[in-house]
């Protein structure tokens, strides 16, 4: 019923509410800047410098929920998943490539899944990324709202933002 539902005008209130109750959250942006976007899904993976340790990253981030979402979208739209990350230095390139390959294998992502790493800071690399119909980002804490607004302003394509509950499992 209407009285049992809560509506959030401010996305920040929704994120805080979900975190308080340890709920996973997927926020689809209402804005879409579209040009000639390809049938790709770019999943933005936070840099794991300097270790690029897959087990540690799984425990700390939004990887499972972001990748599960990408798989679902990929299946329904017949899109190709592309994992995207950034590097602080050229010396990290090999470790980052191994990390992304391990993530593809561990997550049993589709065989045509691609990966790419860009040298530089996230906001500069956002403009270098290949075109995609959908971009998936993990939400930073504690203040996701400014991040969402800036990504929406600068990104071309649909944007989805995930906040994991920590209970999602890519391996299940």
Secondary structure, DSSP 8 states (H G I E B T S, - for coil): -GGG----SSHHHHHHHHHHTT--EEEE-S--B-SS--SEEEEE----TTT--HHHHHHHSSHHHHHHHHHHHHHHHT-EEEEEEEESSGGGHHHHHHHHHHHHHHTT--TT-EEEEEES-HHHHHTTS---SEEEEE--SS-HHHHHHHHHHH--BEEEEEE--S---TT-
